[in-house]
Amino acid sequence: MGTLTLQRQHLPFWPTVALAVAAWLVAWFLAWPLSQWVTFDLLGLQEGSPVGEALAFFLYDVPKVLLLLLGIVTVQVRVSTPPPTYVHWR
């Protein structure tokens, strides 16, 4: 009876990083127009009103802070984690 060997498929590192950075930048630059659209067009709040401006700022700032935290944590984990060592038994 034989044993079943499973091999993990690894995504290429640099294309994955490039795709993640591109997605991060798209999300970063879409935060402001998207918050304006949701607040004033979708919800119909008036521009210049305290509630409308507060909600627009909240919808802009929360994703921005979360994106910054995601970036910082991702870089920190990548920097502080040692490279994997693979042991091949023969």
QUIWO-V160323 format. One record per residue. N is the residue number from 0. OMEGA is omega in whole degrees, 0 to 359 (none if undefined). Layout:
n=<N/N>
omega=<OMEGA/OMEGA>
//
This chain:
n=<0/1/2/3/4/5/6/7/8/9/10/11/12/13/14/15/16/17/18/19/20/21/22/23/24/25/26/27/28/29/30/31/32/33/34/35/36/37/38/39/40/41/42/43/44/45/46/47/48/49/50/51/52/53/54/55/56/57/58/59/60/61/62/63/64/65/66/67/68/69/70/71/72/73/74/75/76/77/78/79/80/81/82/83/84/85/86/87/88/89>
omega=<182/177/180/179/178/176/178/175/179/174/177/189/187/174/177/178/180/178/179/179/178/178/179/180/177/179/181/184/176/183/182/180/180/178/177/180/181/185/190/181/184/181/176/177/185/176/181/178/181/181/180/180/179/180/178/178/179/180/176/189/182/177/179/178/179/177/177/178/178/179/181/181/180/180/181/179/181/181/187/180/178/179/182/174/182/178/179/178/179/none>
//
